[in-house]
C-alpha cells in the first residue's frame, strides 16, 4: 500500500530453503501473493522439529492431500483465491528428494480445488512439464521435473539465461524466464 504497488502482481520465488520459505509465504499470506515459485522445496507444515525437517527433505514425508491442505488452512483460515504455484524439482536431487514435488502437488491441487491429475503434461529433452487448470481454465499450478538435475536452479546460458555456478546447472531451460511467463510478467 505504501508504494502503491499492484497487489495482483506480488510474487515470491526461492531455491531450497528459500523455496520452503516461498511456499510458507503462499500458505500464511495467500491474500498478499499472486504467485509463488518453489525450486526444490518442501510442503508447508512438513515439519515441526529439526529431526522431522531432515526427513522432509530426505526422503520426503508422505501425507494425504487432505492432511497437507489441513496444515495450510489451520495456519491461516482463508476462503479467497490462493496464489498460483510453480514447482520445480531435479529428478536426481539428493538434498531435497523428488518425492517432495508430488507432496507439494497434493497440497496445492487440493487447496486450489483442482484434480490431483494434471490438465496437460508435455515431455521434451528430459523435462516433464505439467499444468493444472481451475474451472475457469486458469492455470493455477504447474510443475517442472528435470530428470537429470541434482539440487539446483536451472539456467540456459546458451540462450542468455544465467551463468553456471554451484547449484546453478545448465539444464537447457531458463527457470527464471519460465516462472516470469507463468506469473504473466
Secondary structure, DSSP 8 states (H G I E B T S, - for coil): -TT---GGG-EEEEETHHHHHHHHHHHH-TTT-SEEEEES---TT--SSHHHHHHHHTT-----HHHHHHHHHHHS---S---EEEEEEETT-SSS-THHHHHHHHHHHHHHT--SS-SEEEEETTEEEEEEE-TTS-EEEEEEEETT--SS--BBGGGTB---BTTB-B-SS-HHHHHHHHTT-
